[in-house]
Every structure is written in structure tokens, then in C-alpha cells.
Amino acid sequence: MTEQEKALRVLRDKIDTIDQEIQVLLNKRAECAQEVAEVKESFEGKQDAVFYRPEREAQVLRRVMERNQGPLPAKEVARLFREIMSVCLALEKPMRVAFLGPEGTFTQQAAFKHFGHSAVSAPMNVLDDVFREVEAGAANYGVVPIENSTEGMATHTLDLFRRHNVQICGELELRIHQHLLVAKNETATPITKIYAHQESFAQCRSWLESHYPDAEHIAVSSNAQGAKRVMSEVGAAAIAGDMAQDLYDLDIIERNIEDLPDNTTRFLVLGKQHVGPSGDDKTSLLLAAHNKPGALYTLLEPFHRHGISLTRIETRPAGQGAWSYLFYIDFEGHCDDDNVKLVMTELEQQSTELKLLGSYPKAVI
């Protein structure tokens, strides 16, 4: 045995010992999670017990990142802990998470990022169904896109909040990398048509004009649906991500074709529960103003006076006559905070309609 082999054997034995210790600790953590479930069921009842606490999970992940000393990056360690918590939570109660299908969409990827791969993902045909599944209790949670750094707000998602009785329980951000995919053994075939969701066409507009100016653009309900179609079509390509490529066993002929390298989509997590303060939260609401001069200023001025930072304001038609509008507002803070309570009281007096959509932890990873 050489000196190198001896040195490697010592290190590998050390790794094996550490792996064994990690495995023992993981199972101890799982046992604690099972005990948590038993305590909740004994005090809250089996049907009413709430096992997933977004504020608690956000606090755990923040602490993981704060105490990390490397060499592993803090966010990578947090992702490992996300999966550990996902597995442990599945021992308490498997969660069903609805998303806009079919399988392989960026929304499913976002669901796995937020809940881990032990959650049961349930694809829905249309976005409305995600809201309905959560509202009816058929799904524990739902994941929906709300805005993209390139294309702005998902206005249809905003409109659905007014029609459905759901709460925002969390948010997350996902870097979007678009690839051009073709069926196996079709990489040399000239591309005459490209399938994609209209948002993806918009995010890759300049690249497509430069590389495939004559290809027909065919809009589909999701990128995964487009990827599924090209499996059996000659001369067809699809714009989609890594999940769709793996799921439908396609070849990538061009990677990362999005026009902006920092292309990111923000997603919201839908549920039915009130989420307690995590220490670093956002609140979202819908409100309608009286149709009079200075109405918008009257609604926004209390935020400034009480030291609350707005992070987003969006205008949507109210559907109650011409030139009637709703305002979708995101701001920093939790509805249980004293200054937020004061603002909400003033808004109730100054608005014709007010709907609190939820307070929830800011995206952690």
C-alpha cells in the first residue's frame, strides 16, 4: 500500500464514522418529530392538528444559515436541512401540495424547493384549480407564481385572490433557467416550430429572434406541456427547465437561453391557516379606494407615518364599473405587529373594500 493509499484510507474511515453519527442523529430528529405529532394530536385532535408551521420552519432555516461556518455555503446547508425537515414532516403527516401542471413545470420545482421532495405534489390543469383545491381542503397547500423579474406581475393570480378564500402562508424565489429541448436523436433536425408558455417566449425573445427568427412560436399552457409534445414530433423544440428535460427524457441543444441572466420568479404559498410572526415577515392585502381626488394618497400615507416599508403596489380593475380599481399591496411587517394593526384600522376606515391576504415569512432560500 502506497503512502497516498494509507492517507486516503484514514480519511475515508473518518468519513464513514461521521456518516454513521449523522445517520444516528437524523433518526433521533425523526423520532422527535413523531413525538411532536403525538403532542399536537393529543391537545388539538387528530383532525385539527396543524403540523406545518411556516414561521417555525423559516426561523430554523435562518438559524442554520447564521451559524454556518463553512466550507459548505450557508444556502446549500439550508437546502439540506429543508429536505431533512421535509422527510421528518412526512412522518407526522404527508402534505399534498397543488401546483399548475403538468409535471415538470417551474411551479413544481418551486414547490419542491419550498416543501422538500417528501411532499406529495398534485398537478392541476389550470391556476384556478390550485386555489380551489386549497380552499376546499383537498390540498394542504398550493404554490402559484406571482411575479417575474423580467415580465412583472402575474395578473391572473392577483385576480384569483379576490375570488377565493385562501391565505398566503409563505413566499419563495426561484432562478429561472430556460433551455431549448428536442426529442432524443433529433438534435441535427432543423427546428421549424417551438413550444413554450407565453411568459417563456417573452423571457427569451431576443435570443429567439437572433437564433431562430423563422421558427413558428406555439403558445401552450405550460412549458412542461410543450416538452411533452416534442417527444414525438420531428422538427419541434420546447423551451423548458431541467425538471421537464429529465421527466420527458429530452436532449438540451441550448442551455440558459433567457435574455437576462438573473431571471427570477417569485412564488406564493397558499393555505388556510394564520401564520404567526417569524421575526422577518411580509403582509399582503387587497384594497379599494373611494373614487375621489387624493384617494390613493390617503391609503398610502399611514404606511409612511407608521414607518412601514412598501415592497409592492399593483393596480387591478375592480370589475365594478369603468375606472374602478383595486390595489394589491405588499409591505414589510406582520399583521400582529402594533404599527401594522394601527395602519389596518385606518385603512378599514378609508377604503371601500379591504382583504387581508396574509402575513408570512420572507423568502429564506
Solvent accessible surface area in square Angstrom, and as a share of the most:
residue,aa,sasa,rsa
1,M,127,0.57
2,T,81,0.47
3,E,134,0.60
4,Q,130,0.58
5,E,87,0.39
6,K,96,0.41
7,A,55,0.43
8,L,61,0.30
9,R,137,0.50
10,V,101,0.58
11,L,99,0.49
12,R,146,0.53
13,D,80,0.41
14,K,124,0.52
15,I,97,0.49
16,D,89,0.46
17,T,73,0.43
18,I,77,0.39
19,D,74,0.38
20,Q,123,0.54
21,E,95,0.43
22,I,84,0.43
23,Q,115,0.51
24,V,75,0.43
25,L,112,0.56
26,L,69,0.35
27,N,83,0.42
28,K,111,0.47
29,R,78,0.29
30,A,16,0.12
31,E,98,0.44
32,C,77,0.46
33,A,10,0.08
34,Q,80,0.35
35,E,102,0.46
36,V,67,0.39
37,A,9,0.07
38,E,113,0.51
39,V,85,0.49
40,K,36,0.15
41,E,52,0.23
42,S,88,0.57
43,F,174,0.73
44,E,71,0.32
45,G,31,0.30
46,K,149,0.63
47,Q,166,0.74
48,D,107,0.55
49,A,9,0.07
50,V,46,0.26
51,F,23,0.10
52,Y,11,0.04
53,R,84,0.31
54,P,5,0.03
55,E,27,0.12
56,R,134,0.49
57,E,19,0.09
58,A,6,0.05
59,Q,56,0.25
60,V,14,0.08
61,L,1,0.00
62,R,43,0.16
63,R,106,0.39
64,V,3,0.01
65,M,46,0.21
66,E,138,0.62
67,R,144,0.53
68,N,45,0.23
69,Q,178,0.79
70,G,39,0.37
71,P,144,0.91
72,L,98,0.49
73,P,82,0.52
74,A,33,0.26
75,K,104,0.44
76,E,79,0.36
77,V,19,0.11
78,A,0,0.00
79,R,89,0.33
80,L,102,0.51
81,F,59,0.25
82,R,17,0.06
83,E,58,0.26
84,I,40,0.21
85,M,17,0.07
86,S,7,0.04
87,V,80,0.46
88,C,6,0.03
89,L,20,0.10
90,A,30,0.23
91,L,89,0.44
92,E,31,0.14
93,K,84,0.35
94,P,83,0.52
95,M,15,0.07
96,R,85,0.31
97,V,1,0.01
98,A,0,0.00
99,F,0,0.00
100,L,32,0.16
101,G,5,0.04
102,P,42,0.26
103,E,77,0.35
104,G,5,0.04
105,T,10,0.06
106,F,31,0.13
107,T,11,0.06
108,Q,7,0.03
109,Q,54,0.24
110,A,0,0.00
111,A,2,0.02
112,F,31,0.13
113,K,41,0.17
114,H,18,0.08
115,F,7,0.03
116,G,0,0.00
117,H,122,0.55
118,S,36,0.23
119,A,13,0.10
120,V,78,0.45
121,S,25,0.16
122,A,7,0.05
123,P,61,0.38
124,M,25,0.11
125,N,130,0.67
126,V,74,0.42
127,L,19,0.09
128,D,23,0.12
129,D,34,0.18
130,V,0,0.00
131,F,0,0.00
132,R,111,0.41
133,E,39,0.18
134,V,0,0.00
135,E,57,0.26
136,A,87,0.67
137,G,55,0.53
138,A,53,0.41
139,A,2,0.02
140,N,51,0.26
141,Y,12,0.05
142,G,0,0.00
143,V,0,0.00
144,V,0,0.00
145,P,32,0.20
146,I,0,0.00
147,E,29,0.13
148,N,13,0.07
149,S,75,0.48
150,T,45,0.26
151,E,65,0.29
152,G,30,0.29
153,M,23,0.10
154,A,29,0.23
155,T,56,0.33
156,H,87,0.39
157,T,0,0.00
158,L,3,0.01
159,D,47,0.24
160,L,0,0.00
161,F,1,0.00
162,R,71,0.26
163,R,147,0.54
164,H,16,0.07
165,N,97,0.50
166,V,3,0.02
167,Q,48,0.22
168,I,1,0.00
169,C,1,0.00
170,G,2,0.02
171,E,9,0.04
172,L,4,0.02
173,E,87,0.39
174,L,12,0.06
175,R,121,0.44
176,I,6,0.03
177,H,67,0.30
178,Q,2,0.01
179,H,3,0.02
180,L,0,0.00
181,L,0,0.00
182,V,3,0.01
183,A,9,0.07
184,K,96,0.41
185,N,144,0.74
186,E,39,0.17
187,T,77,0.45
188,A,102,0.79
189,T,42,0.24
190,P,105,0.66
191,I,26,0.13
192,T,86,0.50
193,K,54,0.23
194,I,0,0.00
195,Y,9,0.03
196,A,0,0.00
197,H,50,0.22
198,Q,123,0.55
199,E,70,0.31
200,S,4,0.02
201,F,25,0.10
202,A,16,0.12
203,Q,12,0.05
204,C,0,0.00
205,R,126,0.46
206,S,70,0.45
207,W,40,0.14
208,L,1,0.00
209,E,109,0.49
210,S,84,0.54
211,H,95,0.42
212,Y,54,0.21
213,P,96,0.60
214,D,137,0.71
215,A,14,0.11
216,E,102,0.46
217,H,88,0.39
218,I,43,0.22
219,A,68,0.52
220,V,15,0.09
221,S,60,0.38
222,S,5,0.03
223,N,12,0.06
224,A,0,0.00
225,Q,58,0.26
226,G,0,0.00
227,A,0,0.00
228,K,116,0.49
229,R,105,0.38
230,V,0,0.00
231,M,94,0.42
232,S,102,0.66
233,E,47,0.21
234,V,110,0.63
235,G,8,0.08
236,A,3,0.02
237,A,0,0.00
238,A,0,0.00
239,I,0,0.00
240,A,0,0.00
241,G,3,0.03
242,D,68,0.35
243,M,52,0.23
244,A,0,0.00
245,Q,38,0.17
246,D,104,0.54
247,L,86,0.43
248,Y,23,0.09
249,D,87,0.45
250,L,2,0.01
251,D,34,0.17
252,I,37,0.19
253,I,48,0.24
254,E,72,0.32
255,R,153,0.56
256,N,81,0.41
257,I,3,0.01
258,E,16,0.07
259,D,51,0.27
260,L,87,0.44
261,P,101,0.64
262,D,89,0.46
263,N,1,0.01
264,T,26,0.15
265,T,14,0.08
266,R,17,0.06
267,F,4,0.02
268,L,0,0.00
269,V,0,0.00
270,L,0,0.00
271,G,0,0.00
272,K,106,0.45
273,Q,28,0.13
274,H,100,0.45
275,V,4,0.02
276,G,15,0.14
277,P,67,0.42
278,S,8,0.05
279,G,75,0.72
280,D,63,0.33
281,D,10,0.05
282,K,29,0.12
283,T,0,0.00
284,S,0,0.00
285,L,0,0.00
286,L,6,0.03
287,L,0,0.00
288,A,10,0.08
289,A,25,0.19
290,H,77,0.34
291,N,151,0.78
292,K,110,0.47
293,P,137,0.86
294,G,47,0.45
295,A,14,0.10
296,L,73,0.36
297,Y,155,0.59
298,T,44,0.26
299,L,1,0.01
300,L,43,0.22
301,E,45,0.20
302,P,3,0.02
303,F,2,0.01
304,H,157,0.70
305,R,126,0.46
306,H,44,0.19
307,G,67,0.65
308,I,13,0.07
309,S,57,0.37
310,L,62,0.31
311,T,62,0.36
312,R,73,0.27
313,I,67,0.34
314,E,42,0.19
315,T,67,0.39
316,R,51,0.18
317,P,83,0.52
318,A,4,0.03
319,G,73,0.71
320,Q,125,0.55
321,G,57,0.55
322,A,86,0.67
323,W,200,0.70
324,S,35,0.23
325,Y,86,0.33
326,L,6,0.03
327,F,24,0.10
328,Y,0,0.00
329,I,1,0.00
330,D,1,0.00
331,F,0,0.00
332,E,68,0.31
333,G,17,0.16
334,H,1,0.00
335,C,19,0.12
336,D,59,0.31
337,D,51,0.26
338,D,111,0.58
339,N,55,0.28
340,V,0,0.00
341,K,104,0.44
342,L,98,0.49
343,V,0,0.00
344,M,23,0.10
345,T,70,0.41
346,E,42,0.19
347,L,0,0.00
348,E,114,0.51
349,Q,130,0.58
350,Q,69,0.30
351,S,13,0.09
352,T,82,0.48
353,E,52,0.23
354,L,46,0.23
355,K,52,0.22
356,L,59,0.29
357,L,1,0.00
358,G,2,0.02
359,S,6,0.04
360,Y,0,0.00
361,P,8,0.05
362,K,49,0.21
363,A,36,0.28
364,V,30,0.17
365,I,15,0.08
